Amino acid sequence: MIALVEASSYFQLVSLAGMADAGMLPAADERILVLANGSQVPELTTALQDCPGFEQLAARFDRVVDYAQLMAPRRPAQFNPREDELHIFERLLRETWSLGDEPLVLVLESIQVNPSQALARIFFDAEIWVHSDGLMSYGPTRSKLSMPLRQRITRTLHVDLVPGLEPALLAELNPLREVLPAPALAKVFEELAAGAQLQLPPDAALVLGQYLGSLGLLDAEEEFELHLQMLREVDQAGISTVLFKAHPSASPTAAIRLAQAAADLGIDFQLLRTDHLAETVIALARPKLVVSCFSTGLATARYILDTEVTAVGTGMMLQALAPYENSNRIPLSIIHALFVQEIPVPVDSEHPAGQDALSQLLTAVSYCMQAARLPQLREPAAAFLAEHYAEYSAHFKRRRITKLELPPLWAHLPARRSLPSKVRGASRHVLRRGSKGLDSLSKSLSRLAQ
């Protein structure tokens, strides 16, 4: 048997290396790492095989193949073969990757979208494992999967980013869950840090930029103000040096104004021009503070690398994020709950697993995001909102709980009172009948008022 293990980002590659070290990947005769670069603009970003430390990480696998290069100029996320082409592409991939006729097991990420779905459809009879390294794994499955896919998913692998929190991803399929403990992933970051050629100042703060403007969640000016607020947090913490690591997908000019703003605050601003992950920088520099909005890096810094963190702008983003079912909502709610509202993680809660405040909050948010597909969550969501809405109202929108008829009733938006049909009928004839029509409408409204 051959295991095809797909990775579309550097962080995923690090997570998979940790999973390999922990013995979590399939026991196969050969394990092949499939690179499927997930960058929106691959021409302007570093390819996975060119990232620092790639050789160390890839050594956990028997060999490496490049799916992105094979499908170029289409990006992996764009490739969506038709049904009548699947057999052709299976023959192509089996021959190109020297798979022969061996049975396969696929270890895929983001199974709701391509390239994972395309690979699962091409290798139509392979068992499927789903790996997840980010905070989105704690949210509901974004879309309904076809039955042929659902029947083949047997387990999920996830990083314990929020200690003790159970993922909601694919919960409807009741898969076997395997968890990568924090120390196992921290060990990989330490390994990468040991080989990093970086000179970093001590006692600094690390600001992690996000690409919210590029995602259309904020405009350029709003994103600048958010990053400026992060600098102010550093200044208030009494830290005079800041390392700014822009998101790999962010505009290269995004940091120019921020550097000037830092100078105005009297902060030594250093832009990190490196392909190393934020976690590798943290493991190497050991900053006093890590600041961001709702980056996964806040969770890894706090719970995997034991570093103090501050979240900025999450309350504003909870209301700005649209539509409500946007998949960024769960990571945003988690970061706001943990680092703004200071809710304990499940392992530190006084309540049993699943009954802690964070788990119940995310159950309610998940139901509001995917009510039609998660009807079994209505009762616990309603119970949570009835008791705790005032405390956690920032995570919900009144329009959504009104539409779903969830408690508390006092928070519902007022319903529009429609005019009686006679009045509506009169209004349609006003223009048609001139002054006589206007008189008729006026009399109808007068009778309604009485």
TILOTI-350405 format. One record per residue (C-alpha): x, y, z; residue number from 1. Coordinates in steps of 0.001 Angstrom, whole numbers. Layout:
<rs>
<r x="X" y="Y" z="Z" num="NUM"/>
...
</rs>
This chain:
<rs>
<r x="0" y="0" z="0" num="1"/>
<r x="1101" y="3559" z="-785" num="2"/>
<r x="138" y="6637" z="1264" num="3"/>
<r x="-164" y="9950" z="-593" num="4"/>
<r x="205" y="12761" z="1964" num="5"/>
<r x="-826" y="16158" z="604" num="6"/>
<r x="468" y="19511" z="1872" num="7"/>
<r x="-450" y="22938" z="507" num="8"/>
<r x="1328" y="25212" z="3025" num="9"/>
<r x="4572" y="25348" z="4981" num="10"/>
<r x="2749" y="25078" z="8314" num="11"/>
<r x="953" y="21958" z="7093" num="12"/>
<r x="4292" y="20454" z="6127" num="13"/>
<r x="5651" y="21093" z="9630" num="14"/>
<r x="2510" y="19591" z="11188" num="15"/>
<r x="2762" y="16510" z="8995" num="16"/>
<r x="6409" y="16098" z="10010" num="17"/>
<r x="5285" y="16133" z="13648" num="18"/>
<r x="2564" y="13599" z="12863" num="19"/>
<r x="5104" y="11370" z="11153" num="20"/>
<r x="7381" y="11558" z="14204" num="21"/>
<r x="4425" y="10673" z="16443" num="22"/>
<r x="3538" y="7617" z="14340" num="23"/>
<r x="168" y="9055" z="13291" num="24"/>
<r x="500" y="8677" z="9507" num="25"/>
<r x="-665" y="5488" z="7750" num="26"/>
<r x="1539" y="2424" z="8053" num="27"/>
<r x="2347" y="2014" z="4347" num="28"/>
<r x="5022" y="404" z="2210" num="29"/>
<r x="5786" y="3845" z="842" num="30"/>
<r x="4804" y="7326" z="2032" num="31"/>
<r x="4860" y="9996" z="-678" num="32"/>
<r x="4662" y="13712" z="117" num="33"/>
<r x="2453" y="15484" z="-2457" num="34"/>
<r x="3190" y="19211" z="-2736" num="35"/>
<r x="137" y="21241" z="-3769" num="36"/>
<r x="1149" y="24875" z="-3274" num="37"/>
<r x="-1933" y="26711" z="-1992" num="38"/>
<r x="-660" y="30239" z="-2643" num="39"/>
<r x="-3035" y="32544" z="-4505" num="40"/>
<r x="-68" y="34033" z="-6364" num="41"/>
<r x="2529" y="31237" z="-6596" num="42"/>
<r x="4697" y="33342" z="-8931" num="43"/>
<r x="5347" y="35816" z="-6084" num="44"/>
<r x="5694" y="33384" z="-3176" num="45"/>
<r x="8341" y="30868" z="-2238" num="46"/>
<r x="7621" y="27330" z="-3400" num="47"/>
<r x="7285" y="24766" z="-614" num="48"/>
<r x="10393" y="22863" z="-1711" num="49"/>
<r x="12400" y="26112" z="-1468" num="50"/>
<r x="11309" y="26946" z="2094" num="51"/>
<r x="14065" y="26797" z="4732" num="52"/>
<r x="14343" y="23427" z="6398" num="53"/>
<r x="12376" y="21645" z="3674" num="54"/>
<r x="14931" y="18849" z="3361" num="55"/>
<r x="14709" y="18131" z="7103" num="56"/>
<r x="10915" y="17966" z="6969" num="57"/>
<r x="10710" y="15969" z="3740" num="58"/>
<r x="13135" y="13383" z="5147" num="59"/>
<r x="10174" y="11918" z="7060" num="60"/>
<r x="8820" y="10668" z="3703" num="61"/>
<r x="10138" y="8174" z="1177" num="62"/>
<r x="9907" y="10611" z="-1711" num="63"/>
<r x="8329" y="13880" z="-2854" num="64"/>
<r x="6161" y="14692" z="-5901" num="65"/>
<r x="4999" y="18121" z="-7066" num="66"/>
<r x="1298" y="18173" z="-7948" num="67"/>
<r x="1381" y="21946" z="-8503" num="68"/>
<r x="4139" y="21713" z="-11100" num="69"/>
<r x="2351" y="18895" z="-12919" num="70"/>
<r x="-898" y="20877" z="-13202" num="71"/>
<r x="721" y="24225" z="-14088" num="72"/>
<r x="-218" y="26774" z="-15298" num="73"/>
<r x="-3404" y="26013" z="-13383" num="74"/>
<r x="-3061" y="26370" z="-9645" num="75"/>
<r x="-3925" y="23229" z="-7639" num="76"/>
<r x="-7071" y="24882" z="-6296" num="77"/>
<r x="-8252" y="25585" z="-9853" num="78"/>
<r x="-7927" y="22059" z="-11189" num="79"/>
<r x="-11341" y="20396" z="-11186" num="80"/>
<r x="-11521" y="17513" z="-13681" num="81"/>
<r x="-14813" y="16490" z="-15255" num="82"/>
<r x="-16274" y="13096" z="-14424" num="83"/>
<r x="-15341" y="11671" z="-17808" num="84"/>
<r x="-11720" y="12778" z="-17299" num="85"/>
<r x="-11107" y="11139" z="-13918" num="86"/>
<r x="-9902" y="7811" z="-15302" num="87"/>
<r x="-7483" y="9593" z="-17638" num="88"/>
<r x="-5961" y="11597" z="-14787" num="89"/>
<r x="-5715" y="8521" z="-12591" num="90"/>
<r x="-3653" y="6817" z="-15287" num="91"/>
<r x="-1538" y="9966" z="-15685" num="92"/>
<r x="-803" y="10325" z="-11970" num="93"/>
<r x="-156" y="6623" z="-11411" num="94"/>
<r x="2335" y="6575" z="-14283" num="95"/>
<r x="3991" y="9931" z="-13504" num="96"/>
<r x="4340" y="9184" z="-9784" num="97"/>
<r x="5249" y="5498" z="-10290" num="98"/>
<r x="2292" y="4233" z="-8258" num="99"/>
<r x="1661" y="1146" z="-10369" num="100"/>
<r x="-1557" y="-615" z="-9425" num="101"/>
<r x="-912" y="-387" z="-5678" num="102"/>
<r x="-3846" y="345" z="-3339" num="103"/>
<r x="-3723" y="3872" z="-1925" num="104"/>
<r x="-4624" y="5755" z="1214" num="105"/>
<r x="-4958" y="9535" z="855" num="106"/>
<r x="-4048" y="11932" z="3663" num="107"/>
<r x="-5675" y="15186" z="2534" num="108"/>
<r x="-6424" y="18638" z="3912" num="109"/>
<r x="-9465" y="20880" z="3332" num="110"/>
<r x="-11501" y="18036" z="1886" num="111"/>
<r x="-14350" y="20441" z="1018" num="112"/>
<r x="-12370" y="22049" z="-1807" num="113"/>
<r x="-9734" y="21353" z="-4435" num="114"/>
<r x="-7050" y="20108" z="-4719" num="115"/>
<r x="-8107" y="17581" z="-2059" num="116"/>
<r x="-11452" y="16847" z="-3685" num="117"/>
<r x="-9853" y="16459" z="-7099" num="118"/>
<r x="-7343" y="13921" z="-5750" num="119"/>
<r x="-10083" y="12062" z="-3887" num="120"/>
<r x="-12216" y="11898" z="-7035" num="121"/>
<r x="-9309" y="10790" z="-9222" num="122"/>
<r x="-8307" y="7992" z="-6839" num="123"/>
<r x="-11918" y="6960" z="-6422" num="124"/>
<r x="-11422" y="3832" z="-4302" num="125"/>
<r x="-8733" y="5061" z="-1896" num="126"/>
<r x="-9342" y="5331" z="1833" num="127"/>
<r x="-9282" y="8975" z="2987" num="128"/>
<r x="-7740" y="10489" z="6100" num="129"/>
<r x="-8133" y="14232" z="6671" num="130"/>
<r x="-5428" y="16239" z="8404" num="131"/>
<r x="-5963" y="19693" z="9814" num="132"/>
<r x="-3455" y="22048" z="11375" num="133"/>
<r x="-5402" y="25248" z="11926" num="134"/>
<r x="-8190" y="26675" z="14043" num="135"/>
<r x="-10755" y="26033" z="11303" num="136"/>
<r x="-10798" y="22368" z="12305" num="137"/>
<r x="-12819" y="23430" z="15357" num="138"/>
<r x="-15606" y="24697" z="13097" num="139"/>
<r x="-18294" y="22819" z="11140" num="140"/>
<r x="-17686" y="21322" z="7714" num="141"/>
<r x="-18160" y="24185" z="5261" num="142"/>
<r x="-20163" y="22303" z="2653" num="143"/>
<r x="-21938" y="19006" z="2237" num="144"/>
<r x="-19708" y="16303" z="821" num="145"/>
<r x="-20829" y="13829" z="-1813" num="146"/>
<r x="-21689" y="10352" z="-602" num="147"/>
<r x="-18700" y="8687" z="-2368" num="148"/>
<r x="-16389" y="10973" z="-371" num="149"/>
<r x="-18259" y="10641" z="2911" num="150"/>
<r x="-18143" y="6861" z="2813" num="151"/>
<r x="-14349" y="6777" z="2431" num="152"/>
<r x="-13335" y="9205" z="5213" num="153"/>
<r x="-12265" y="7086" z="8162" num="154"/>
<r x="-10229" y="9363" z="10448" num="155"/>
<r x="-8945" y="12878" z="11065" num="156"/>
<r x="-5556" y="14056" z="12324" num="157"/>
<r x="-5361" y="17425" z="14065" num="158"/>
<r x="-2947" y="19542" z="16071" num="159"/>
<r x="-3949" y="20187" z="19682" num="160"/>
<r x="-3871" y="23966" z="19166" num="161"/>
<r x="-6463" y="24610" z="21889" num="162"/>
<r x="-5733" y="22027" z="24602" num="163"/>
<r x="-8623" y="19630" z="25023" num="164"/>
<r x="-10949" y="21230" z="22455" num="165"/>
<r x="-12689" y="18659" z="20237" num="166"/>
<r x="-12800" y="19466" z="16471" num="167"/>
<r x="-16180" y="19910" z="14828" num="168"/>
<r x="-14809" y="19278" z="11330" num="169"/>
<r x="-16527" y="16209" z="9826" num="170"/>
<r x="-18190" y="15439" z="13164" num="171"/>
<r x="-21294" y="14362" z="11219" num="172"/>
<r x="-19290" y="11364" z="9946" num="173"/>
<r x="-18075" y="10318" z="13411" num="174"/>
<r x="-14491" y="9641" z="12259" num="175"/>
<r x="-11709" y="8299" z="14418" num="176"/>
<r x="-9860" y="11312" z="15897" num="177"/>
<r x="-6104" y="11373" z="16368" num="178"/>
<r x="-4451" y="14311" z="18145" num="179"/>
<r x="-899" y="15601" z="17721" num="180"/>
<r x="223" y="16730" z="21199" num="181"/>
<r x="1733" y="20204" z="21536" num="182"/>
<r x="5214" y="18972" z="22600" num="183"/>
<r x="5547" y="16890" z="19426" num="184"/>
<r x="4956" y="19949" z="17238" num="185"/>
<r x="7113" y="22190" z="19440" num="186"/>
<r x="9996" y="19761" z="18878" num="187"/>
<r x="9780" y="20282" z="15109" num="188"/>
<r x="9820" y="24075" z="15510" num="189"/>
<r x="12871" y="23785" z="17769" num="190"/>
<r x="14555" y="21645" z="15113" num="191"/>
<r x="13892" y="24296" z="12445" num="192"/>
<r x="15012" y="27098" z="14774" num="193"/>
<r x="18309" y="25317" z="15429" num="194"/>
<r x="19130" y="25440" z="11727" num="195"/>
<r x="17791" y="28949" z="11058" num="196"/>
<r x="20262" y="31585" z="9888" num="197"/>
<r x="18555" y="34541" z="11582" num="198"/>
<r x="19965" y="37298" z="13773" num="199"/>
<r x="17095" y="38487" z="15984" num="200"/>
<r x="17163" y="41010" z="18830" num="201"/>
<r x="16284" y="39852" z="22367" num="202"/>
<r x="13376" y="41190" z="24447" num="203"/>
<r x="11348" y="42208" z="21384" num="204"/>
<r x="7664" y="41896" z="20527" num="205"/>
<r x="6543" y="39976" z="17460" num="206"/>
<r x="3631" y="41397" z="15452" num="207"/>
<r x="2011" y="38945" z="13042" num="208"/>
<r x="381" y="40655" z="10100" num="209"/>
<r x="-2711" y="39241" z="8457" num="210"/>
<r x="-4036" y="39628" z="4930" num="211"/>
<r x="-7524" y="40786" z="5879" num="212"/>
<r x="-7497" y="43460" z="3183" num="213"/>
<r x="-6585" y="40938" z="497" num="214"/>
<r x="-9485" y="38752" z="1665" num="215"/>
<r x="-11883" y="41678" z="1332" num="216"/>
<r x="-12641" y="41673" z="5077" num="217"/>
<r x="-11150" y="45158" z="5553" num="218"/>
<r x="-10079" y="47915" z="3193" num="219"/>
<r x="-6448" y="49027" z="3105" num="220"/>
<r x="-6972" y="51911" z="5525" num="221"/>
<r x="-8838" y="49772" z="8058" num="222"/>
<r x="-6117" y="47135" z="7891" num="223"/>
<r x="-3461" y="49790" z="8511" num="224"/>
<r x="-5381" y="51078" z="11542" num="225"/>
<r x="-5597" y="47524" z="12887" num="226"/>
<r x="-1834" y="47040" z="12563" num="227"/>
<r x="-1278" y="50476" z="14114" num="228"/>
<r x="-3357" y="49385" z="17103" num="229"/>
<r x="-1048" y="46371" z="17430" num="230"/>
<r x="1944" y="48714" z="17615" num="231"/>
<r x="211" y="50705" z="20330" num="232"/>
<r x="-275" y="47491" z="22315" num="233"/>
<r x="3476" y="46888" z="22083" num="234"/>
<r x="4164" y="50445" z="23203" num="235"/>
<r x="1786" y="50123" z="26174" num="236"/>
<r x="3550" y="46905" z="27172" num="237"/>
<r x="6762" y="48889" z="27502" num="238"/>
<r x="8568" y="47049" z="24700" num="239"/>
<r x="10796" y="49218" z="22506" num="240"/>
<r x="11589" y="46788" z="19673" num="241"/>
<r x="9066" y="45141" z="17387" num="242"/>
<r x="9596" y="42436" z="14794" num="243"/>
<r x="6917" y="42614" z="12110" num="244"/>
<r x="6228" y="39469" z="10116" num="245"/>
<r x="3853" y="40117" z="7264" num="246"/>
<r x="1541" y="37347" z="6113" num="247"/>
<r x="3039" y="35501" z="3104" num="248"/>
<r x="27" y="36529" z="982" num="249"/>
<r x="64" y="40194" z="2064" num="250"/>
<r x="1118" y="43061" z="-183" num="251"/>
<r x="4884" y="43748" z="70" num="252"/>
<r x="4142" y="47479" z="486" num="253"/>
<r x="1860" y="46968" z="3499" num="254"/>
<r x="4674" y="47496" z="6044" num="255"/>
<r x="6035" y="50816" z="4710" num="256"/>
<r x="3505" y="53094" z="6454" num="257"/>
<r x="3633" y="50905" z="9521" num="258"/>
<r x="7386" y="51445" z="9852" num="259"/>
<r x="6872" y="55222" z="9863" num="260"/>
<r x="4086" y="54921" z="12460" num="261"/>
<r x="6410" y="52853" z="14672" num="262"/>
<r x="9080" y="55526" z="14395" num="263"/>
<r x="6542" y="58141" z="15516" num="264"/>
<r x="5877" y="56004" z="18600" num="265"/>
<r x="9573" y="55678" z="19307" num="266"/>
<r x="9611" y="51957" z="18514" num="267"/>
<r x="12462" y="50246" z="16720" num="268"/>
<r x="10638" y="48554" z="13832" num="269"/>
<r x="12298" y="45610" z="12118" num="270"/>
<r x="10621" y="43965" z="9145" num="271"/>
<r x="11302" y="40248" z="9021" num="272"/>
<r x="12108" y="39296" z="5456" num="273"/>
<r x="12182" y="35550" z="5891" num="274"/>
<r x="10318" y="32472" z="4719" num="275"/>
<r x="10612" y="30936" z="8162" num="276"/>
<r x="7304" y="30374" z="9945" num="277"/>
<r x="6300" y="32697" z="12768" num="278"/>
<r x="6621" y="29726" z="15117" num="279"/>
<r x="10244" y="29186" z="14091" num="280"/>
<r x="10933" y="32866" z="14780" num="281"/>
<r x="9261" y="32538" z="18203" num="282"/>
<r x="11270" y="29417" z="19041" num="283"/>
<r x="14476" y="31228" z="18066" num="284"/>
<r x="13909" y="34775" z="19381" num="285"/>
<r x="11690" y="34005" z="22400" num="286"/>
<r x="9862" y="37364" z="22166" num="287"/>
<r x="8278" y="38928" z="25239" num="288"/>
<r x="4937" y="39279" z="23463" num="289"/>
<r x="3216" y="38124" z="20267" num="290"/>
<r x="480" y="40402" z="18898" num="291"/>
<r x="-1998" y="39784" z="16087" num="292"/>
<r x="-5716" y="39778" z="15314" num="293"/>
<r x="-6918" y="36183" z="14964" num="294"/>
<r x="-3855" y="34498" z="13507" num="295"/>
<r x="-3375" y="30812" z="14304" num="296"/>
<r x="66" y="31970" z="15403" num="297"/>
<r x="-1470" y="33326" z="18610" num="298"/>
<r x="-2625" y="29835" z="19603" num="299"/>
<r x="648" y="28169" z="18654" num="300"/>
<r x="2629" y="30857" z="20500" num="301"/>
<r x="586" y="30516" z="23681" num="302"/>
<r x="-152" y="26799" z="23905" num="303"/>
<r x="2730" y="25207" z="21980" num="304"/>
<r x="5627" y="27626" z="22557" num="305"/>
<r x="4527" y="29052" z="25933" num="306"/>
<r x="4723" y="32726" z="24915" num="307"/>
<r x="2517" y="35613" z="26071" num="308"/>
<r x="73" y="36880" z="23434" num="309"/>
<r x="-2349" y="39747" z="22842" num="310"/>
<r x="-5259" y="39766" z="20384" num="311"/>
<r x="-6289" y="43069" z="18806" num="312"/>
<r x="-9437" y="44017" z="16890" num="313"/>
<r x="-11315" y="40752" z="17332" num="314"/>
<r x="-14494" y="42379" z="18647" num="315"/>
<r x="-14695" y="44637" z="15620" num="316"/>
<r x="-13956" y="41771" z="13242" num="317"/>
<r x="-16689" y="39576" z="14761" num="318"/>
<r x="-19259" y="42121" z="13653" num="319"/>
<r x="-17584" y="43016" z="10342" num="320"/>
<r x="-17127" y="39423" z="9156" num="321"/>
<r x="-19724" y="38506" z="6545" num="322"/>
<r x="-21552" y="36384" z="5728" num="323"/>
<r x="-22092" y="34862" z="9145" num="324"/>
<r x="-21094" y="31407" z="7897" num="325"/>
<r x="-17670" y="32684" z="6754" num="326"/>
<r x="-15194" y="29955" z="7716" num="327"/>
<r x="-12954" y="32515" z="9455" num="328"/>
<r x="-15633" y="32977" z="12131" num="329"/>
<r x="-14614" y="29990" z="14253" num="330"/>
<r x="-10907" y="30970" z="14466" num="331"/>
<r x="-12008" y="34533" z="15233" num="332"/>
<r x="-14414" y="33423" z="17979" num="333"/>
<r x="-11764" y="31163" z="19504" num="334"/>
<r x="-9137" y="33911" z="19661" num="335"/>
<r x="-11614" y="36460" z="21037" num="336"/>
<r x="-12886" y="34027" z="23659" num="337"/>
<r x="-9430" y="32907" z="24794" num="338"/>
<r x="-7394" y="36091" z="24675" num="339"/>
<r x="-9953" y="38874" z="25082" num="340"/>
<r x="-12658" y="37306" z="27244" num="341"/>
<r x="-10073" y="35031" z="28897" num="342"/>
<r x="-12195" y="31880" z="28831" num="343"/>
<r x="-10122" y="28883" z="29997" num="344"/>
<r x="-9215" y="26161" z="27532" num="345"/>
<r x="-11156" y="22896" z="28030" num="346"/>
<r x="-8336" y="21103" z="29868" num="347"/>
<r x="-8301" y="23887" z="32476" num="348"/>
<r x="-12075" y="24053" z="32852" num="349"/>
<r x="-13954" y="22844" z="35930" num="350"/>
<r x="-16555" y="21233" z="33660" num="351"/>
<r x="-16397" y="17877" z="31823" num="352"/>
<r x="-15104" y="17765" z="28250" num="353"/>
<r x="-17614" y="19332" z="25887" num="354"/>
<r x="-19473" y="21061" z="28711" num="355"/>
<r x="-16909" y="23820" z="29230" num="356"/>
<r x="-17755" y="27390" z="28233" num="357"/>
<r x="-15581" y="27450" z="25104" num="358"/>
<r x="-16997" y="24202" z="23706" num="359"/>
<r x="-20577" y="25320" z="24342" num="360"/>
<r x="-19915" y="28717" z="22771" num="361"/>
<r x="-18497" y="27153" z="19613" num="362"/>
<r x="-21423" y="24729" z="19433" num="363"/>
<r x="-23798" y="27696" z="19387" num="364"/>
<r x="-21717" y="29582" z="16814" num="365"/>
<r x="-21467" y="26454" z="14634" num="366"/>
<r x="-25236" y="25983" z="14701" num="367"/>
<r x="-25804" y="29601" z="13721" num="368"/>
<r x="-23351" y="29147" z="10845" num="369"/>
<r x="-24790" y="25876" z="9498" num="370"/>
<r x="-28266" y="25494" z="11011" num="371"/>
<r x="-29739" y="23548" z="8093" num="372"/>
<r x="-26998" y="20902" z="8144" num="373"/>
<r x="-26554" y="20707" z="11920" num="374"/>
<r x="-30113" y="20466" z="13312" num="375"/>
<r x="-28856" y="18286" z="16180" num="376"/>
<r x="-27058" y="21329" z="17610" num="377"/>
<r x="-30192" y="23473" z="17923" num="378"/>
<r x="-31122" y="22383" z="21446" num="379"/>
<r x="-27670" y="22925" z="23039" num="380"/>
<r x="-27260" y="26189" z="21094" num="381"/>
<r x="-30628" y="27482" z="22302" num="382"/>
<r x="-29850" y="26496" z="25897" num="383"/>
<r x="-26489" y="28279" z="25775" num="384"/>
<r x="-27943" y="31454" z="24275" num="385"/>
<r x="-30828" y="31523" z="26728" num="386"/>
<r x="-28389" y="31564" z="29630" num="387"/>
<r x="-25286" y="33296" z="28294" num="388"/>
<r x="-26265" y="35576" z="25393" num="389"/>
<r x="-25558" y="38819" z="27263" num="390"/>
<r x="-22055" y="37661" z="28134" num="391"/>
<r x="-21157" y="36346" z="24668" num="392"/>
<r x="-23305" y="38546" z="22404" num="393"/>
<r x="-20208" y="39726" z="20477" num="394"/>
<r x="-20046" y="36289" z="18809" num="395"/>
<r x="-23593" y="36477" z="17417" num="396"/>
<r x="-25567" y="38759" z="15152" num="397"/>
<r x="-29082" y="39705" z="16134" num="398"/>
<r x="-30332" y="39252" z="12579" num="399"/>
<r x="-29090" y="35649" z="12605" num="400"/>
<r x="-30642" y="34637" z="15935" num="401"/>
<r x="-33880" y="36390" z="14927" num="402"/>
<r x="-33983" y="34437" z="11658" num="403"/>
<r x="-33312" y="31160" z="13479" num="404"/>
<r x="-35803" y="32035" z="16252" num="405"/>
<r x="-33203" y="31424" z="18932" num="406"/>
<r x="-33292" y="32905" z="22431" num="407"/>
<r x="-33226" y="35403" z="23972" num="408"/>
<r x="-36349" y="36947" z="22480" num="409"/>
<r x="-35489" y="40396" z="23826" num="410"/>
<r x="-32476" y="40507" z="21505" num="411"/>
<r x="-34521" y="39881" z="18354" num="412"/>
<r x="-34800" y="42600" z="15763" num="413"/>
<r x="-38293" y="44143" z="15634" num="414"/>
<r x="-40446" y="42621" z="12909" num="415"/>
<r x="-41670" y="44862" z="10111" num="416"/>
<r x="-45405" y="45532" z="10226" num="417"/>
<r x="-46775" y="45175" z="6739" num="418"/>
<r x="-49724" y="47266" z="5553" num="419"/>
<r x="-53091" y="45548" z="5023" num="420"/>
<r x="-53701" y="44305" z="1517" num="421"/>
<r x="-56351" y="47007" z="876" num="422"/>
<r x="-53813" y="49733" z="1650" num="423"/>
<r x="-51134" y="48065" z="-480" num="424"/>
<r x="-53687" y="47785" z="-3285" num="425"/>
<r x="-54599" y="51453" z="-2921" num="426"/>
<r x="-50945" y="52486" z="-3107" num="427"/>
<r x="-50518" y="50694" z="-6425" num="428"/>
<r x="-53356" y="52793" z="-7927" num="429"/>
<r x="-52190" y="56202" z="-6660" num="430"/>
<r x="-50116" y="57086" z="-9701" num="431"/>
<r x="-52679" y="55543" z="-12008" num="432"/>
<r x="-55632" y="57593" z="-10671" num="433"/>
<r x="-53911" y="60879" z="-9861" num="434"/>
<r x="-55469" y="63028" z="-7084" num="435"/>
<r x="-58471" y="60701" z="-6724" num="436"/>
<r x="-56081" y="57803" z="-6057" num="437"/>
<r x="-54225" y="59856" z="-3422" num="438"/>
<r x="-57515" y="60679" z="-1676" num="439"/>
<r x="-58439" y="56995" z="-1643" num="440"/>
<r x="-55089" y="56030" z="-75" num="441"/>
<r x="-55427" y="58786" z="2529" num="442"/>
<r x="-58870" y="57544" z="3570" num="443"/>
<r x="-57566" y="53959" z="3887" num="444"/>
<r x="-54732" y="55094" z="6169" num="445"/>
<r x="-57155" y="57114" z="8262" num="446"/>
<r x="-59418" y="54113" z="8788" num="447"/>
<r x="-56338" y="52032" z="9743" num="448"/>
<r x="-55327" y="54613" z="12369" num="449"/>
<r x="-58808" y="54502" z="13926" num="450"/>
</rs>
